[in-house]
């Protein structure tokens, strides 16, 4: 029995040491809270613990909509979006005339790399493409939209054209949202529990919303779950 306790203690020490190392690495390199990434411009209007009301300026998103489970749809959507910001696009940028004149094969349009920003947004959709309604988990949700927010300064007209037909560019108007923050592995089941919390909080205060519930995640996939910043958002009327 003593040997078992010693082994358990050793495992716990190694685990805590690894967590501490990851924590300090995150503080140094910014991967814990995504501090090296740009967020859309916003003001915090109200704060109540892990719940906030924010007012966002207009921004642009690149999004992919796919059918399937939450895990499958989000996994399959991430690749096209990441490739888009990594240069799988056709730049609309106009450049001044310079010399020399270069000749390249047709069908190789210039591309543009975009900085990674946060959060990554995930929203359920119904089969007809409309919002799925008042839940983030349960029966009837068969389609998901994942969106990357593009860096400040882009509009729907100036953002690079996607090379993939799966990627859609969309302008988001200025809006106000309520959000609830939580940690843990990204899943629509855990998000649904937070959605219910936020919905109850809004009901108590008589704050009307559009029911367009969506999930936001702010950290890289390799971030340990208890250090991750996730949120559930809804647009206020």
N, C-alpha and C positions, 0 to 999 in steps of 0.2 A: 504493500500500500504506500509506504514512504517513497519508494522508487517512482510510483505513478504520480505522486504529488510533486516530486522534484522535476519529473519530465514535464508536467503541466506548467509548473512555474517557469521552467526554462523556455517553453514555447511562448508563454505569455510575455516574458521579457524580450524575446526576439521580435515578437509581433509589435510590442509597444515601441521598441527601438526603431523598427522599420517605419512605423507610423510617424514617429518623431522626426526621422530623417526626411521622410516625404514632406512633412509639414514645413520644416525649415527650408527644404529645397523649393517648395512652393512659394514661400515668402520671398526668397531671393529671386527666383525666375518668373514669378507672377502666374504660375499655372494653377494655383489653388483657387483664386478668385477671378481668374481671367483678366487681371489688371492690365495686361499688355494689350488687350483688345479694346477697340472703340465700342461704345454703346450709343444708341440713338440719343440725340439731344432731348432732355426732358427736365421737368421740374417736379419735385415731390410736393404735392398739395396737402397731404394728410398722412400721418403715420401712427399706427397703433400696433406696437409689437412687431410681428412679422408680416403685418398687412400694411400696404401703402396704396394711396391714390396718387397717380402721376399724370402729368400733362405732357404729351409727346409732340414734338415738332414733326412736320411731314418727313417721311423717309421712303426709300425704295427697297423692295425685296425681290430676290430671285427665288422662285419656288417650283417645287415638283409635286405633283399629285399622283399617288399610286394606290391601287387597291390591295387589300390583304390585311393581315394582323398588324397591330401596332409595331411589333418588333421587326417584322419582315418589311413593312412599308418604309419605316424610318431607316433601316439598314440600306435598302435599295435606293432610297432618295438621296442619301448623303453623298454618294459617289458622284452623280451628275452635277450636284451643286458645288462640290469641292473642285471638280475639274473645271467648272465654269469660272470660278474666281481664280483658278490657277492658270488660266490662259486658253481654255477651250471655248473661245468666243471670237467674235469679229468686231474689232474695235471701230467705233464711230469717230474716233479722234481725228480732227483735221490738223495737219502739220504745215508749217511754212515751207516754201520751196527751198530746197538746198541742192548742193552738188556733192557727189556725182549723181547721175541718174542711174538707178539700179534696175536690173531686169530679173524677175523671178518667175517660176512656173505658175501658170494660171491655176486658180483654185486654192491658193495659199494666202488667204487674207491675213492682215496683221491681227495680232491678238493682244490682249491687255491683262495683266495680273492685277487682281484686286486684293486689298488687305482683308484678312479675316476679321469679322466683327462679331459682337455678341448682342443679344442672345440668338440662339437657333430656335425658331418657333415651329411648333407642331400643332396642327388643328385637325379635328375629325371632319370628314365630309360624308354626305350621303351619296348614293349611287348617281344621282342627277347633278352632283357637283355643289349642291347647296350646303350650308352649314348643317351639321348633324343634330343640332338642338341643344338640349340642356344637360348632356352628360359627356364624360370623357372615356367611359368604359361601360361595357354591357352589350346586349344584343343589338343588332341593327347598324353598328358602326363598321363599315366595310372598306372605307377609303380614308386616306390620311394625306394631308398636305404638309410638307416640310419647307421652311423658308429660311434663307440667309438674308440678313439685313445688309444692304450695301453701304459702303463708307459714305460719310457726309459729302455733299457736293454733287452727287449723281441725281439725275431725275430719270423718269421712265424713258425720256427722249434721248438722254445722253449716255445712259448705261450701255456697256458693250452688248452687242446682239449675241444671244446664245447660239453656239454651234449645234447644240442638241435641241430637238423639237420638244423634248420633255421639260425643258427649263423655260419658265415664263417670267417675264419682268412685270412687276406691278407697282404702281405708285400708291402709297398709303397716306391718306390725308391726316392733318393734325387731329389728335383725338385724346381722350382722357380714359385711363384704365384704372381698375382696381386690381391689386396683385396680392398673392400670399406666397411667402417664401418658405421653402423646406429643403431638407437634405435627403440624400439617399440615391439609390439606383433609379435611373429614369425609367418609368413605366406608366402606362395609362391608368393602372389600378391605383397606384399610390397617388397619382394626380387627381383621380376622381374623389378620393377622400379629402384632399385639400380643396377641391372645387366645392364640395358640400359645406366645408367650413366657411369659405369665402362667401358663398351664397347666403348662408345663415347670417353672417356678419352684415352683409348688405341689406338683408330683409329687416333686421332689427333697426337699422338707421334709415330705412325708407329710401334707399338709393336704387334707382332704376338702372337696368343694364340691358344690353342687346342680346345676351345669351350666347355670344360667340366665344365660348370657352376655348382656350388654347394653352398649350404647355410651352414654357420657355426654359432653356437650359443654357448655362453660362460657362461651363468648364469643359476642358478636353475629355475625351472618353477615358483616358488613363487616370484621371483624378479619382482618388479613393472616395467611395460613396458618401461617407460621413463628412467629407470636405466639399461636396458638390453644392452648388447653388442652383436650385430648380425653383420655378415659380408656376403658378396658374394665374392666367390673366383673363379679364373680361372687359369689354368696352362699355363705358358708362354712357347713358343717354344725356 
